[in-house]
Amino acid sequence: MIERGRIVELAATVKDLPGVLVTLVRAEGSSYRKPGARLLAVNGVHAGTISGGCLETEVVKQSAWMVRFGAVVKRYSTTFDDTSDIPYGLGCGGAVDLLLEPSGTPEYAALLQALEASIHGETAVVITFLPTESTPLQRAVLSADEAVFRSEGLAEAQIDAALAGEFENVYVEILAAPQRLVVLGAGDDALPLVRMATLLGWNVTVADSRKQLARVERFPEAQRVVAIQNVSIGELGVREDDAVVLMTHSYDQDRDWLAAVLPIAPRYLGVLGARHRSSLLVREASALTGLPIAECCARIYAPVGLDLGGDGPEAIALAVISEAQACCMGRLAGSRRLTAADVANHLEHGDVSRYTQAQCALG
């Protein structure tokens, strides 16, 4: 989401200069970035990334020339054979298809508008009919199942067929709103948590009953800072797809907030504090809400945060935001480790010396 904001900002800053928007639309094998990654190149300056740093310089340098006749799709690969030149070094042995489209077209403007709207909380579906040698790029942008933009000549039946998966040369993308994080508690340990969430591009709300702490100047990165005396979920608008962290350090306030949030069952609900304290909170919140204790436990993460080790507000914030990120992305699991079997399996099918040679040549 941060990348999206930087692209929109650059586009607005240099709107009178020709530019090229690059979108990763397909990835095969291992890839540092996934489909949906973007880069905007304007006059040698760029915002966003489409690789781990291997492709950006080359793409920015050649993008204007590549789109001189209109939008194109280019493939970059690290698949080696004895007859090919050393390819672009993606550093991961995969292949990516990049859509390069020039600015100044209705399709480009519609996509930039959808990107900007998504930053402000509006979800859209973008359907891009990828260009070929005989057909130009076409695009539709849908919001609430209604087309807010459709390329000239693009029929509604084509859009329906694309959504049904009946076309191969189509890239369908959901531009989701930023992940929302509600931090209940405005103490000093909330400061690094809010900063880290903002670095991820999350939309952060901070709430606390202590007016001297719940101040905008203490949390300049937050989208909203609220000082409230009474628990009011309606005022905060907590939703099922939100992440919530409870860290007021007041037992009574934590209990009341927990009882108010538990019935909503947000995507992530972390409770700061020792196991004994959290157990007491759950028991009382269960009595207040009528939810079984087992159900309450299933809806919360306590003690909050991954067990990363370390001490202090920053280390705790890192543990909390890591767990919240993993949970919200549906990837909460153990660390990934290579095994000797992995190494043997992957390397026996490739020419290691040629791969090493290519990587060294590419720096």
C-alpha positions in Angstrom: 0.0 0.0 0.0 2.9 2.3 0.6 4.1 1.6 -2.9 0.7 2.5 -4.2 0.8 5.8 -2.5 4.3 6.6 -3.8 3.2 5.8 -7.4 0.1 8.0 -7.1 2.2 10.8 -5.6 4.8 10.7 -8.4 2.0 10.6 -11.0 0.5 13.7 -9.6 3.8 15.5 -9.3 4.9 14.9 -12.9 1.4 14.6 -14.5 2.5 16.8 -17.5 5.5 14.5 -18.4 5.2 11.2 -20.3 5.7 8.2 -18.1 5.3 4.4 -18.2 3.4 2.3 -15.6 4.8 -1.2 -15.2 2.7 -3.9 -13.6 3.8 -7.5 -12.8 0.9 -9.5 -14.2 2.3 -13.1 -14.2 5.0 -14.9 -12.2 6.3 -18.4 -12.8 8.5 -20.3 -10.4 10.2 -18.2 -7.6 9.7 -14.5 -7.7 10.7 -11.7 -5.3 7.5 -9.7 -6.1 4.1 -11.1 -6.8 1.5 -10.1 -9.4 0.2 -6.6 -8.7 3.6 -5.2 -8.0 4.0 -1.9 -9.8 6.6 0.7 -10.9 6.0 4.1 -12.4 8.9 5.5 -14.5 8.9 9.2 -15.4 11.9 10.9 -17.0 14.4 8.6 -15.4 12.8 8.7 -12.0 10.7 5.9 -10.6 8.4 4.9 -7.7 7.7 1.3 -6.8 9.5 -2.0 -7.4 8.8 -5.0 -9.6 11.8 -7.2 -8.4 14.4 -7.4 -5.7 16.4 -4.7 -7.5 17.5 -6.7 -10.5 15.1 -5.3 -13.1 14.3 -1.8 -12.1 17.3 -0.1 -13.7 16.9 -1.9 -17.0 13.2 -1.4 -17.2 13.3 2.3 -16.3 16.0 2.8 -18.9 14.1 1.1 -21.7 10.5 1.6 -20.8 9.8 4.7 -22.9 11.3 3.1 -26.0 9.3 -0.2 -25.4 5.9 1.6 -25.3 6.6 3.9 -28.3 3.8 2.1 -30.2 1.6 1.4 -27.2 1.3 -0.9 -24.2 3.2 -4.2 -24.4 3.9 -7.3 -22.3 7.5 -8.3 -21.8 8.9 -11.4 -20.2 12.0 -11.5 -18.0 13.4 -14.9 -17.1 16.3 -16.7 -15.4 15.7 -19.9 -17.3 19.1 -20.9 -18.7 20.0 -22.9 -21.7 23.2 -23.4 -23.7 22.0 -21.3 -26.6 20.7 -18.2 -24.8 22.6 -15.2 -23.7 22.9 -14.5 -20.0 19.3 -13.3 -19.1 18.2 -10.7 -16.7 19.1 -11.8 -13.1 16.0 -12.0 -11.1 18.1 -13.7 -8.4 15.5 -16.4 -7.8 15.2 -18.6 -10.9 11.7 -17.5 -11.9 10.1 -15.7 -14.8 7.8 -12.7 -14.7 5.6 -11.0 -17.3 5.5 -7.2 -17.1 2.8 -5.0 -18.6 4.2 -1.7 -19.7 1.7 1.0 -20.5 2.3 4.6 -21.4 0.7 7.5 -19.5 -1.8 9.8 -21.2 -4.4 7.1 -22.1 -7.9 6.7 -20.7 -6.9 3.2 -19.4 -3.9 4.6 -17.6 -5.9 7.4 -16.0 -8.6 5.0 -14.9 -6.1 2.7 -13.2 -4.4 5.6 -11.4 -7.8 6.9 -10.2 -8.6 3.4 -8.9 -5.2 3.1 -7.2 -5.7 6.5 -5.4 -9.3 5.6 -4.4 -8.1 2.3 -2.9 -5.7 4.2 -0.6 -8.7 6.1 0.7 -10.6 2.9 1.5 -12.5 2.1 -1.8 -12.2 -1.4 -3.2 -12.2 -1.9 -6.9 -11.8 -4.8 -9.4 -9.6 -4.0 -12.3 -9.8 -6.2 -15.4 -7.0 -5.6 -17.9 -7.1 -7.3 -21.3 -3.4 -7.6 -22.0 -2.1 -6.3 -25.4 -0.9 -8.6 -28.1 0.6 -8.0 -31.5 -2.9 -7.6 -33.0 -5.0 -6.2 -30.1 -4.4 -3.1 -27.9 -4.7 -3.0 -24.1 -8.3 -2.6 -22.9 -9.5 -2.2 -19.3 -12.5 -2.1 -17.1 -12.7 -0.8 -13.5 -15.6 -2.1 -11.4 -16.7 -0.7 -8.1 -19.6 -2.4 -6.2 -20.2 -4.6 -9.3 -20.7 -1.5 -11.5 -18.3 -0.4 -14.2 -16.9 3.0 -13.4 -14.7 2.8 -16.5 -14.7 0.7 -19.6 -12.4 1.0 -22.6 -14.0 2.0 -25.9 -15.3 -1.0 -27.7 -15.1 -3.3 -24.7 -18.4 -5.1 -24.3 -20.0 -6.0 -21.0 -20.2 -9.6 -22.1 -16.4 -9.6 -22.4 -16.1 -8.3 -18.9 -18.4 -11.0 -17.6 -16.4 -13.7 -19.5 -13.1 -12.4 -18.1 -14.5 -12.5 -14.5 -15.6 -16.1 -15.1 -12.1 -17.0 -16.2 -12.9 -17.6 -19.8 -10.0 -15.6 -21.2 -6.3 -16.5 -20.8 -4.8 -13.1 -21.7 -6.5 -11.1 -19.0 -5.2 -9.8 -15.7 -7.8 -9.5 -13.0 -6.9 -7.6 -9.8 -8.7 -6.6 -6.7 -7.4 -3.3 -5.4 -8.3 -3.7 -1.7 -8.3 -0.9 0.8 -5.5 -0.7 3.3 -5.5 -3.1 6.3 -7.0 -1.2 9.3 -5.4 -1.4 12.7 -7.1 -0.2 15.8 -4.8 0.3 18.7 -6.6 0.5 22.0 -4.2 2.3 24.3 -2.0 5.3 23.6 0.9 4.7 25.9 4.6 4.9 24.9 4.7 1.3 23.8 2.0 2.1 21.2 4.3 4.7 19.5 6.6 2.2 17.6 3.6 -0.1 16.9 1.8 2.7 15.1 5.0 3.7 13.2 5.6 0.1 12.0 2.0 -0.4 10.9 2.2 2.8 8.9 5.3 1.6 7.2 3.2 -1.3 6.0 0.7 1.1 4.6 -2.0 0.3 7.2 -4.7 2.7 8.2 -4.2 3.2 11.9 -6.7 4.4 14.6 -5.5 5.0 18.2 -8.0 5.3 21.0 -7.5 5.9 24.8 -9.5 7.4 27.6 -6.4 9.4 28.7 -6.7 12.7 26.8 -3.1 13.6 27.7 -1.9 10.6 25.7 -4.5 10.3 22.9 -3.2 13.4 21.0 -2.6 13.7 17.3 0.9 15.2 17.8 1.9 12.0 19.6 0.8 9.8 16.7 1.3 11.9 13.6 1.4 8.7 11.4 -2.1 7.6 12.5 -5.1 8.4 10.4 -7.2 8.9 13.5 -6.5 9.5 17.2 -9.5 9.4 19.5 -9.8 10.3 23.2 -13.0 8.7 24.6 -14.2 8.1 28.1 -16.7 5.3 27.4 -16.3 2.2 25.4 -17.9 2.9 22.0 -17.4 0.4 19.3 -19.8 2.4 17.2 -17.6 5.4 17.4 -14.5 3.5 16.4 -16.3 1.4 13.8 -14.4 -1.8 14.4 -15.1 -4.4 11.7 -14.5 -8.1 11.2 -11.6 -7.5 8.8 -9.8 -5.2 11.2 -6.7 -5.9 13.3 -7.1 -4.8 16.9 -4.5 -4.6 19.6 -5.5 -4.1 23.2 -2.8 -2.4 25.3 -4.3 0.3 27.6 -2.4 -1.1 30.7 -5.6 -0.5 32.7 -7.3 -3.8 33.7 -10.8 -2.3 33.9 -10.5 -0.6 30.6 -8.9 -3.6 28.9 -11.8 -5.8 30.2 -14.4 -3.5 28.9 -12.8 -3.1 25.5 -12.3 -6.8 25.2 -15.9 -7.5 26.0 -16.9 -4.9 23.4 -14.7 -6.2 20.6 -14.9 -10.0 21.2 -18.5 -10.3 19.7 -17.2 -8.7 16.5 -14.5 -11.3 16.1 -12.0 -9.1 14.2 -9.4 -10.7 11.9 -6.8 -10.2 14.5 -7.3 -9.4 18.2 -4.1 -9.2 20.3 -4.1 -8.7 24.1 -1.0 -7.3 25.7 -0.1 -8.7 29.1 1.0 -11.8 31.0 -0.9 -15.1 30.7 -2.4 -14.8 34.2 -3.7 -11.3 33.6 -5.1 -12.3 30.1 -6.8 -15.3 31.6 -8.6 -13.1 34.2 -9.6 -10.7 31.4 -11.0 -13.6 29.3 -13.0 -15.0 32.2 -14.6 -11.7 32.9 -15.2 -10.8 29.3 -16.8 -14.2 28.8 -19.2 -13.5 31.6 -20.0 -10.0 30.2 -20.6 -11.3 26.6 -22.1 -14.7 27.2 -19.4 -16.2 24.9 -17.9 -19.5 26.1 -14.4 -19.2 27.4 -13.1 -21.5 24.7 -14.7 -19.3 22.0 -13.1 -16.2 23.6 -9.7 -17.9 23.6 -10.1 -18.8 19.9 -10.7 -15.2 19.0 -7.7 -13.7 20.6 -3.9 -13.8 20.5 -2.5 -13.7 24.1 0.1 -13.1 25.1 0.2 -10.8 22.1 3.0 -11.1 19.4 5.2 -13.7 18.0 7.9 -15.1 20.3 10.8 -13.2 18.7 12.8 -12.5 21.8 14.1 -9.0 22.7 12.9 -6.4 25.2 11.5 -2.9 25.1 8.7 -1.1 23.2 10.3 -1.5 19.8 11.0 -5.3 20.1 7.4 -5.8 21.4 6.0 -3.7 18.6 7.9 -5.8 16.0 6.6 -9.0 17.6 3.0 -7.7 17.5 3.0 -6.3 14.0 4.7 -9.5 12.7 1.9 -11.6 14.2 -0.8 -9.3 13.0 0.6 -9.1 9.5 0.9 -12.9 9.3 -2.6 -13.4 10.6 -4.2 -10.9 8.3 -2.4 -12.4 5.3 -3.4 -15.9 6.3 0.2 -17.0 6.8 0.6 -17.5 10.5 3.0 -20.4 10.8 6.5 -21.4 11.8 9.7 -20.2 10.2 10.7 -21.6 6.8 14.0 -23.5 6.7 15.9 -25.2 3.9 16.7 -28.8 4.4 19.6 -30.8 2.9 16.9 -32.7 0.8 15.6 -29.4 -0.5 19.1 -28.4 -1.6 19.8 -31.7 -3.3 16.4 -31.7 -5.0 16.6 -28.2 -6.4 20.2 -28.3 -7.6 20.2 -31.7 -9.2 17.9 -30.4 -11.9 19.9 -27.3 -12.8 23.3 -26.3 -14.1 24.7 -24.7 -10.9 27.9 -23.4 -12.5 25.9 -21.6 -15.2 23.5 -20.1 -12.7 26.5 -18.8 -10.6 28.2 -17.5 -13.7 25.0 -15.6 -14.7 24.6 -14.1 -11.3 28.2 -13.0 -11.1 28.0 -11.4 -14.5 24.9 -9.4 -13.4 26.6 -8.3 -10.2 
